[in-house]
Amino acid sequence: MIITMKDGSKRELNEEKSIFEFAKEMNRQLEKDACAAELNGDIVDLRTMITSDCYLNILTFKETDGRAAFRHTTAHILAQAVKRLYPSTKLAIGPAITDGFYYDFEFDFVFTAGHLLALEEEMRKIIKEDIKLHRFYLSREDAIKLMAEKNEPYKVELINDLPVTAEISFYEQGDFTDLCSGPHLISTISIKAFKLMTIAGAYWRGNEKNKMLTRIYGTAFPKNSDLEEYLEQLEEARRRDHRRVGMEMGLFSIMDEGPGFPFFLPKGVILKNLLIDYWRMIHEREGYVEIETPTILNRELWETSGHWDHYRENMYTTIIDEEDYAIKPMNCPGCMLVYKSTPHSYKEFPLRIGELGLVHRHEKSGVLHGLMRARCFTQDDAHIFMTEEQVPDEIKGVIQLIDEVYSKFGFKYHVELSTRPANSIGSDEDWDTATNGLKQALTELNMDYIINEGDGAFYGPKIDFHLEDSIGRTWQCGTIQLDFQLPLRFHAEYTGYDGEKHRPIMIHRVVFGSIERFIGILIEHYAGKFPLWLSPVQIKILPLSDRFIEYAESVIKKLKTAGYRCEIDTRDEKIGYKIREAQLDKIPYMLIIGQKEKECDTLSVRNLEKGNLGEMNLSEFIKLIQETLKGQKL
């Protein structure tokens, strides 16, 4: 048998072996690090036998699917610990997630965070026991019988929902057995570092009509140092939490009268408008025109677009004149109406249309998270109409624009290509053409990308940009979606070279994603210490007492005339208090004015990061500001 590895190298195998045995022969370190494997494109368990020529990639914790197997095994260890300590507990589900894992349980007592320490101690015992995991299969009838005997009603329900012909997979772990398709590690001893993080309520299967279960969240790593680094990152994230920092800085508020509907305060509006001004500047430069479409449109439009059938549960609806209407969850159908309102020729293409549209989406209360997950937000949409020949160049142009914006804010990013989902509309041919068009653009720009199978929009594939902030977290923001379907559904046309009517191809794309969410990301990325060009207040003038307010007001007038955003603190407080307050507000520059400054017509300058910069006259200070802004200039 010939085994082709990920790097293209080939190895010969003379007899059937498990992937784990094969890894052990290849490299002793790989034996220790292996978590799962990719065999001929499928993610499989290390126990899987190699029986013929194949492509093989052995996955460690560094790969996403390797991490998932590692953390899924830790979830099983948690469930085993729960059953040992609290045998009457009923098991639900326990998957791996992005940063760890969770498991849902039905306890017959009030489970609190105080119980987590005992569970962690029991998990350590299980890990030290070096329990080997064993996979076995049962018929549907025997699987139901086994779970019924163990009094696991949630597992029985899951089995009943599986296809009738399915062979049911289980994992046995010493005295613990769980319904699971895997993959899993070979033994519990491989889990070197873990922590149970929090508990939360979770409805069974996410349905509020079902029983509320207890969800225990945890995380796991191969080394203690990795766990410690992750916990430090979490603590830093808590310090940067945009909900706390943003409210302390007076940028926005979330009020009880409107959960999920942010209120922007004066300084927050300044910040939002600065981003909008920047957006408008670069889009005007790139040849976009801007439109504005209504917030509420009738049901017929949303049926035409496909949203009424495919997105209805996320839409807010109302009745006007006995007719169904919906508050727009996205801007594209309105843009289609604008396009159709006048005839178009190939000579206008590519036609780039931008819109800063306020959209509303029904999000469940449990997922709301400040500006990051809200029920209304401003999408910086743009829709580009073009011919098929123009697709690669237009996609490349959008990618370069997104790269310019993210570089402006100091973000690194990676790219994912999301392919056709199960609920898609349109022909195979259109989907293949659209997907290949995106791939071609990425290839021509020499961009690395990850394939995200089945995660495209229902009307077309997409490129997603996941930016990395200053503490290493990733956020999905920019997206480019290639769409053959909406122009077809709306009967959009243009006159071609041949004088005949043709169907345009459409790109949907956002750069910020949502301006509100992007603000939340920026707050956490900068920890509220925005670059000077983006700071809602760039300079704060701090007079020592009322005697110096007149001089302070003359300074602020000159600074505002020069185009800088300034405030003056006239409160009857000590200067140390005023400085601390300005620092808490993350003001980049503070100008302290007392008797000496008034007499010498100078300013005592402080910088948020560097501290005291000494005395300067106003022209020297303005020159300093100009130099600081030079690298940030729009």
N, C-alpha and C positions, 0 to 999 in steps of 0.2 A: 504493500500500500504506500502511495506517495502522499505525504502531508505537506501542503503548501502553507507556509506561515505568512503572517501579515507583511513582513518585510520582503516577501518574494522568495525567500530561501525555501528549499525543499528538503524534507527528511523522509527516510524510508523506514517503514514499520513492517516487521515480518509476521507479527501476530496481533490479534485483536487485544486492545488495551483500553482502560478507561483514560479519559483526558487527564485525570489527576496523576495516574501512573506515568503517562507520557511526559507530563510537566516535571515530575520527579527525576526522570532520566535525563531530561534536557539540562536542568539547572537546579541545584539544591535551594537557591534563594527563590527561584520561581515557584518551587513547591510550597514554600512558606507564604509567598505573596499572592498566589493564585486564589481568586474568589469565584470565578465563573469562566465561561468560554463562549466564543462565537464560532459556531460550527456551521459552515456553508450558509452563513447569513443569519442563522437562528441563535438566540441566546439560550444556552443550555447549562445544565448542572455539570460539575466536574466529574460526577460519577458516570456520565454518558460514555458509552463504549465507542471507540473508533473502529469501524468495521469495513471501511472502503476508502478509496482516494477521497481527499477532502481539503477544503480550505479551513484553517484553524487559527484563531486568534485567542490566546489565553489572556483573560481580563484580570487585572489587579485593582486595588482600591483607587488607582489613579483614573480609571475609566468609569464613566457613569454607571454602566451596567454592573461592573465589578463592585462599586460602592453600594449599589442597590442590594446585591446578594449579601454583602457583609452586614448591612444594617437590617435587612429582612431577617437574617439569622438572629441578630440581637433582639428583634421584636419577638421571635419565638422563645428566646431565653427569658424575656420579660413575662410572657404568657405562662411559661413553665413555673416561674417563680410565684406568680399569682396563684396558680392552681395548687402549689405546694403549701402556701401560707393560708390561702382562702379557698378551700376545695369546692365550695358550693358556687363559686363565681362562674358565670356563663361567658363563653368566648364569642366575640363577634369577628372583626377583621383586624389585621395588623400589617399594613404595607410599609415599605420603605418610601420616604419622601425626600425632597431635595436636600434638606439639611439633617436628615436623621430618619426617624421612624415614629410610628404611633401604633397603639393597639387599643381597641374599644372593648370594654367589659361591662357586664351587668353584675354589679355587686349587690348583695342582700343586706348591706349596711352602708352608712354614709362614709364614702371614701374621701379622704382629704389629702392635701399635700404632705401632711405629717406621716403618712404611711409610706412615702417614697423611699425613705432611708432604709426601712426594713426590707423593701423589695430589692433595693440595690445590693444589700448584703447577701440576700438569697441568690441573686444573679451571679455574684462573685463566686459563691460556692458551686453553682452549676458550671460556671466556666472552668474552675479549677478541676472539676471532676472529669474533664476531657471527654465529654459525652459525644460519641459519634452519631451523626445524623444518618438515618436510613430511610430511603424512599421506597414506597410500595404503592401498588394500585389495587383498587377494588371495583367491582361492578357497582352500578348505581344502587341496586337493591342492598348489597352488602355495606356500601358506604353509608346509606341512610340508617341501616341497622346499627352500625358501629357508633355513629354520632348520637343516635337516639338512646343507646345504652349508656353513653357518657353524659346524657342529659344536656346536650348542646343544641338547643332549638334553632339558634341562628345559623349554625353549620348545616343543619337539616334543610333549612329554607334555601341556603345557597346551593346545596346539591340539587334540590328540586328545580332550581332555575337553570341548571346546566343542560346542554343538549342531551337528548335521550340516549344518543349513541356514545356519549363521551365516556372514556375510562377515567375514573376519579383518582386523582393523585393525592397521596398523604405523605407526611414526613413524621417519622418516629424519632424521638430524642429521649432515650432512657425511659422514664415513667410518663412521658408526655407525648401525645400524638395530636397533630393538627392537619386539617384539610388545607392543602397548599399545592400550587403548581411549581413553586420554586423559582429560580435555583437557590441553593443554599451552600454554605461552607461545609467542609468535611467534618469539622468538630467544633464544639463550643470553645475549646482552648484557644482558638485563633483570635477571639475578641479580647484585645489588650486594654482598651480604654473606652469607657462608656459613661453616660450620665443620664438619669431621668430628669427632665427639665421642668415640665408643668403638667397640670391636669386641666381638662375642659369638659364641658358637656357636648355631646354629639348625638343627634337623632340617628337612629338606625336607618341606614341607607340614605341619610340626608333628608328624610321626609319628616316634617314637623308633626305629622299625624302618627308617627311611630314612637316607640319608647325612647326616652332620653337615656343614653349610655354614658359611661365615664371613659373619656379618652385620655390615655397617658402618653405624653410625648417624650421622646428621648433622642439621643444621638450617640454615635459610636465611631471610633477611629482606630487605626492599627497601632498608634503610639500615644503615650500620655502627653508628649509634647504637642502633638497635633490637637488633642482635645483641649489642652490649656490655651493654645493659640486661638482656637475657635471660641472658647469661653471669654477670652479677652476681647475678641472682636465683637461678641455679643454685648459685652459691657460698654465698649466704645460706641456701638450702635445705639444703646440706650441713652448714652450721653448726648448723642446727636439726633435723637428722635425728633423728626420734624414737627410732630404735634406739640411737644413741649417747647422746643426752640422757637418755632414759628409763632406760638402764642406769646411767649416771653418777649419776643421782638416786636409784637404788635402787628404781625403780618396777616393773620387770618384767625378765624374762630369757627368751631363747630358747635352749634347751639341745639338745645333740647327740642326747640320748635322745628328744627329741620335736620334730623340725623341723615348724614350722607350728602348734605347740601351746604358746601362751605360758604362762609361769609368772609369776603376780603375786606380788610381794614385799610385805612389810607396808605400806610407804608407798603402793604401787600399789593395794592393797586398800582403803586409806582413800580414795584418789581415786575408785576405782570405786564404792565405797559412797556417796560424796557425790553422784555422778551418779545412782545408783539412788534415793537418798532424794529428790532433786529430782524425778526422774521420777515416783515414787510420789505425791509431794505434788501435782503439777499434774494427775495423772490422777484422783486421788481428788476433787480440786476439780471436775473436769469430768464426774464421774459414771461413771467406769470401775470395774468390779470386776476383781480380779486372780485368775488361776488359775495352776496349774502342771501340766504334762502330762509323761508319761514320755519318756525319751530314746530308748528302743528300742521299736518297735512292728512288728507283723507285716506281711508282704508284702501281704496282702489289703487292708489300709488304704491302702498306697501305690499299689496298682493302682486302687482306687476313686478316689483323689485325682488319678490321672494321672501322679504322679511316677515310678512304676516304668517307665512307657513313655517319658516325656518328660525325665526328669532322672536316670535310672539311673546314668549314667557319673560323676555327681558324688556318689553316695551310698556310704557304707560299709555293708556287709551282714555278717550273721552267721547261723548256724544254731542254733536253740534247739529241743530236742525234735523234731529232724528236720523243722523248719519254717523257712522263710526269714523273717528279720527284717531291718530296716534301722534304723540310727541316724538319727534325724530330721535332715534338712537344713533343715527349716523347721517352724514351729510350727502352721501353719493346720489340717492334718488332725486333730491332737489337739484343737484348739479346736472343730472340727466335732463330734467325739464328745461333748465336754462339752455343747455346745448341744443335741445330740439326746438327752442323758440325761434331760431333763425336758420336758414339754409347754410350749409358749409361746403367748402371746396378743399381739395387736397392742398391748394396753395396756402391755406391757413395752418396746415399741420407742420410740426406738432403744435397743438393748441393746449396751452398749459393754464389751468384755471384753479385758483386757490380760494379757500374759504376758512375763516376762523369761526366755526359754527359751534354754538352751545348745544350739546346733546344730552339726553337723559336716558339712563338705563336702570332698570329695576334690579338692584343688588340686594341680597338678603342681609339682614342686619348683622349677622355673625361675621360677614367678610368685610364690612366697612372698616376703613383704616385711614383716617385723616384725609389728606389729599391723594394718597396713593390708590385708594379704592373708594370712590365716591359715586353718588347717584347722578350727578350732573358735572360736566366738565367741558372745556373748550378744546375741540380737536383742531389741530392745525392741518386740515386736509388740503390736498390738491389732487386734481384729476387731470390726466393728460390724455388727449385724444390723438390718435396717430394711425399711420398705415403699418402693416406687418413688417415692412422693411425698416421702419424707424425704431422698432422695439428695442434692439440691443443698445443703440446709442442713447435712447431716452433713459433706459434703466441705468446705464453707466453714469449719465448725467445726474440722476437722482442719488446714486450711491456716492458720487463725489461731493454733492451738496451736503448729504448727511455727514460724511467724513469731515468736511470743513466745520460744520456746527459742533460736532462732538469734540473736535480738536480745540475749538475755541474755549470750551469749558474744561479742558484737561482730561477728558475721558478716553480710556482705551475701550475697545469693544470687540466682540466676535459676532459672526454672522451665521444664521441658520436658514436653510431652505426648507419650507414647510410644503408638503405635497398634498395630494387629493384626499379629502376626508370622506367618511362613509356617507354623510348626508349631502353630498355635492350635487350640483345641477350641471347639465351640459354634456357634450359628447366626449368620448375618449380622445378623438382627434384634437379637439380644442384644448383639452387638458394637456395632452402630450406637447402640442405646439407651445402653450403657455409655459409649461415647466422647462422645456428645452430653451426657450427664450431667456428665462432667468438664469439658467445654468451657463448659457453662452456669455452673458454679460459678466457674470462672476469670474468665469475662466479668462476672458479677455483682459480683466483687471488684475489677474493673478491673485485673486482673493481666496483664502482658505474658507471653507464653510462646512457646516455639519448638516446632514440630511435629517429633517424632523418629519418622519413618515406620518401621514394622515392628519397633520395639524394645520392644513391650509384653510382659507375661508371657503364657505360653501360654494362660492362662485369662481374661485381661482386660486392657484398656488401663490406663495408669498415668500419674500425675503424679510427676515426679522433681524434687527440689530439689538444685541444685548450689550449694553454699556457697563463698564466696571468703574465703581466709584473709588474714592480715596482709601477705603478700608477693605477693598476686595470683593464687595458684594456686586452682583450683576442685576441689571434691570432691563426688561424688554421695553424699548421705546419706539424707535423708528421702524417703519415697515413699508414694503413695496409689494403691492398685489397686482398681478396681471389678470385682466378680466375680459373674457370674450362674451360673457353671459349677459351682463346688464345692457350693453349696446343692442344685443339681440332681442332681449325682452322688451326694451323700450322702442324698438324699431328705429334706432338712431342711424343716420345716413350721412354720407358726404358724396360730392361729385368728384370722380377720379379723373386721371389723365385722359381716359377714353370717353369722357362725357357721360359715363354710366353711373348709376347709384351703387355705392359700396357701403359695407358696414365698418365703422372704425373699431380699432382696438383701444382699450382703456386701461390706464394705470391708476390705481388708488395708491396714495402714499402720504405718510405723515413723517415729520422730522422729530418734533418734540414728543409726539404721541398724544399727550394731553398736556396743555400748558400747566394746569393745576398739578398734575402728577410730576411733571418735570420740575416745578418749583419745589415740591416735596423732596425730590431726589437732590436738587441743588442745595437745599438747606442742610441735608445730611452729608452730602459730599464735602461741603465747605464748613460744616459745623456752624453754620450761620455767618461765618466770616467771608462774606462775598467779596470778589475782586472789586476794586474801586469803581469800575464802570457800571457794575451791577448793584451796588449798595443803594438801598432806598434813601438813606441819609449818608452822604459822603463825609461831611464835616460837621462837628458840633462845637459851638463856641461856648466857653465856660467862663463867664465873668466872676471874679472873686467876690464881688458884692454889687449892690445897686449902683454904687458910684461909677462903675465901669460899663454899665449897660449901654449908655449913649455911644461910647467908642465901639463896643461890641456890635451894635446895630449898624454903625457905619461900615464895619468890616463885612458883616453878612450881606449888606446891600451890594457891595462891590463884588463879592463872591457869587451871589445869585446873578448879577448882571453878566458875569463871566461864564455863566451856564452851569454852576455847580449846585448840588443839592445840599442845603445847609439847614441847621436848626440852632437856636440859642436857648440855653438853659438859664432862665431868670429866677429860678427858685431860691429862696433864702436858706440855702444849705451850705455846709462846708465843702471846700473844693475837693477834698478826698472822696466824699460821698458822690459828688457830681462825676468825678472821673470813673469811679467804680460803676456807676449807673450807665455811663457811656460805653464802658467796656462790656457790660452785660448786654447792651443793645448792639454790640459788635460794630460800633462806628469806626471806620478806618482811621480818621484823623480827628484829634481834639486840639482846639486852640484855647489856651488859658490866657486870660487877660486880667492884669492887676495894675498897680500904680506904675511899676517900672515899664511895663509894656505900653501903657497909655502915654507916659512922658517921652518914651523913645520911639513911639509910633511903630512898635514891633508886636510880635506874637510869640508866645511860648508854645512850641509845637510838640505834640505827643502822637505817636503812631500805635495802633492797636497791637501790632506784633513786636515792634522794636523799642517801644517805650519812648523816653524823652529824646527829642531830636534837637533841642536847643532853641535859641531865639532866632527869628527871621523877620524881615519886613514882609509886607503883603506880596510884593512882586516876586520875592525869592520863594515864598510859599507856593504861589501860583505856578512858578516854574517847576518846583518839585512835583506838584500835582500833574502837570502836563507831561513830565518825564515818566511818572508812574503810569499814566494812561496811554503812553505812546505804544506800548506793546499790547494794549488791550483795545486800541481804538477801533471803532466800527467802521 
